[in-house]
Amino acid sequence: MSTKDHMGGEPVNAPIFPKPPVVLLLFLAAGFALQHFFPLLAGEPDVASIVAGNAIMVAGFVIAVLAAREMFRARTAILPGEKAAALVQSGIFSLSRNPIYLTFIFFMVGLGLALGNLWLILLAPALLLYMQERVVKREEAYLAARFGPQFYDYRKRVRRWI
């Protein structure tokens, strides 16, 4: 796989600020603050919610590990804003173009269920929208410039999320 973009130049991947893990932490903090000041649920979550929430978080963790493994195998950057050495299309990336960011949603929803914090669940779509508009679209423009037809073919075959 070429390390040059499809036109022979080196496209610049615009830095992403704040980094996506920081964005996740900010959304989590907002969910906890909202629950503290404006609680939506009273009492402790039931056992079914705790089990379901933990199962969702474990599923997200597994997806993140599978995605990281594929990126390490391809010897390409995991952190956004860094130069991509390869367009990863194998493994979990054959099912979703953004499995790592998808795990952010799994984590927020799972944690919300496990802790009985409805705000975390309600904020999950806002996090997804933020990631799509402020991170994913920028990354996709970079990948299109860097890998050209290879990325366009991948984009046709694999959905952005699931």
C-alpha positions in Angstrom: 0.0 0.0 0.0 1.3 3.4 -1.0 2.3 5.9 1.6 1.7 8.7 -0.9 -1.7 10.0 -1.7 -3.3 8.9 -5.0 -2.1 12.2 -6.7 1.5 11.7 -5.6 1.5 14.5 -2.9 1.2 14.4 0.8 -2.2 15.6 2.0 -2.2 17.3 5.4 -4.4 15.8 8.0 -5.8 18.8 9.9 -5.3 18.5 13.7 -8.4 17.6 15.6 -8.9 19.5 18.8 -9.9 18.4 21.3 -8.9 14.8 20.7 -11.9 12.4 20.6 -11.1 10.8 24.0 -11.2 14.2 25.6 -14.5 14.9 23.9 -15.8 11.6 25.3 -14.7 12.7 28.8 -16.4 16.1 28.4 -19.7 14.4 27.4 -19.4 12.0 30.4 -18.7 14.9 32.7 -21.7 16.7 31.3 -23.9 13.7 31.9 -22.7 13.3 35.5 -23.2 17.0 36.2 -26.7 17.0 34.7 -27.6 13.9 36.7 -26.3 15.6 39.9 -28.1 18.9 39.4 -31.2 17.7 37.4 -31.6 13.9 38.2 -33.9 12.1 35.8 -34.1 8.8 37.7 -34.4 8.3 41.4 -33.0 5.3 43.2 -30.6 2.6 42.2 -30.6 0.8 38.8 -32.1 -2.6 38.8 -30.0 -5.8 38.2 -31.2 -6.1 34.6 -30.0 -2.5 33.8 -26.7 -3.1 35.5 -26.1 -6.4 33.6 -27.2 -4.9 30.2 -25.0 -1.8 30.8 -22.0 -3.9 31.6 -22.6 -6.2 28.6 -22.8 -3.2 26.3 -19.5 -1.7 27.7 -17.8 -5.1 27.4 -19.0 -5.3 23.7 -17.6 -1.8 23.1 -14.3 -2.8 24.7 -14.0 -5.9 22.5 -14.7 -3.8 19.4 -12.0 -1.3 20.5 -9.5 -4.0 20.9 -10.3 -5.6 17.6 -10.0 -2.2 15.9 -6.7 -1.4 17.6 -5.4 -4.8 16.6 -6.2 -4.2 12.9 -4.6 -0.8 13.0 -1.4 -2.1 14.7 -1.2 -4.9 12.1 -1.5 -2.3 9.3 1.2 -0.2 11.1 -0.9 2.9 10.9 -1.8 5.7 13.3 -4.6 5.2 15.8 -4.7 8.7 17.0 -6.7 11.2 14.9 -4.7 13.9 13.2 -1.7 11.7 12.6 -0.6 10.5 9.2 -2.3 7.3 8.0 0.2 4.8 6.6 -2.6 2.5 5.4 -6.3 2.4 4.8 -7.5 -0.4 7.2 -10.4 -2.3 5.6 -10.0 -5.7 7.3 -11.5 -7.2 10.5 -14.0 -5.0 12.3 -13.3 -2.2 9.7 -15.1 -4.3 7.2 -18.3 -3.8 9.2 -17.9 -0.1 10.2 -15.6 2.7 9.1 -15.5 4.1 12.6 -15.6 1.3 15.1 -13.5 3.1 17.7 -15.8 6.1 17.8 -18.7 3.7 17.9 -17.3 2.3 21.1 -17.7 5.7 22.7 -21.4 5.4 22.2 -21.4 1.9 23.6 -19.5 3.1 26.6 -21.9 6.1 27.3 -25.1 4.0 26.9 -23.7 1.1 28.9 -22.5 3.3 31.7 -25.8 5.2 31.7 -27.7 1.9 32.1 -25.3 0.4 34.7 -25.4 3.6 36.8 -29.0 4.6 36.2 -27.9 7.8 34.7 -30.4 8.6 31.9 -28.5 11.8 31.0 -25.6 9.7 29.7 -28.0 7.8 27.4 -29.7 11.0 26.2 -26.3 12.6 25.5 -25.1 9.7 23.4 -26.8 10.8 20.1 -25.3 14.3 20.7 -21.8 12.7 21.0 -22.4 10.7 17.9 -23.4 13.8 16.0 -20.4 15.8 17.3 -18.0 13.0 16.3 -19.5 12.8 12.8 -19.5 16.5 12.1 -16.3 17.6 13.9 -14.1 14.5 13.5 -15.3 11.8 11.1 -16.0 14.1 8.2 -12.6 15.7 8.5 -10.9 12.3 8.7 -12.8 11.1 5.7 -11.8 14.2 3.6 -8.2 13.4 4.6 -8.5 9.7 3.7 -10.1 10.6 0.3 -7.2 12.9 -0.5 -4.6 10.4 0.7 -6.0 7.2 -0.8 -8.4 8.4 -3.5 -10.2 5.6 -5.4 -9.3 3.0 -2.7 -11.1 5.1 -0.1 -14.1 5.8 -2.4 -14.5 2.0 -3.0 -14.3 1.4 0.8 -16.8 4.1 1.5 -19.3 2.5 -1.0 -18.9 -1.0 0.6 -18.8 -0.2 4.3 -21.2 2.0 6.3 -19.9 4.9 8.4 -21.3 3.5 11.7 -23.0 0.1 11.5 
